Amino acid sequence: MGKFGEQVNRYAKKYEGRMRAIARTAVLDTVSMAQRTRGNGGRMPVDTGFLRASIQAAIGTMPSGPTRNDGEEKYSGDTQAAGEPVVVTLLRWNPNTGSPLFVGWTANYARKQEAKNGFMRGAVEKWDQTVTKAVKKVETSYV
């Protein structure tokens, strides 16, 4: 392959990497917005913290996990009830392959709380702005 072909391949790999970084950054920022508690300016209600802790991510299939907090255990911060952390799944996800990434909450009352508080809807409604910010983040930090 000539020099031109090598340059095209090099740029293609570089921009595929950037696209992957932008997609992962935008998803992570959206998840962070959705997980922000009402006490910290977000919409996520917190009693025991189980709803927040029930967040799961999966590649190519809907996520699953615990639906009940049977022991009324208290969860704090970024604690996850089960499974691998969302960020780990996100690192394994390659949006360039076409496999969809699913993120959701497995708590049995998640839909009711979403309908009442709109924590996910509020974050997803800002998707365009989130992607624009992710592009700027990646442009300044991606080599």
Secondary structure, 3 states (H helix, E strand, C coil): CCHHHHHHHHHHHHHHHHHHHHHHHHHHHHHHHHHCEHHHCCCECCCCCHHHHCEEEEECCCCCCCCCCCCCCCCCCCCCCCCCCHHHHHHHCCHHHCCCEEEEECCCCHHHHHHHHCHHHHHHCCHHHHHHHHHHHHHHHCC
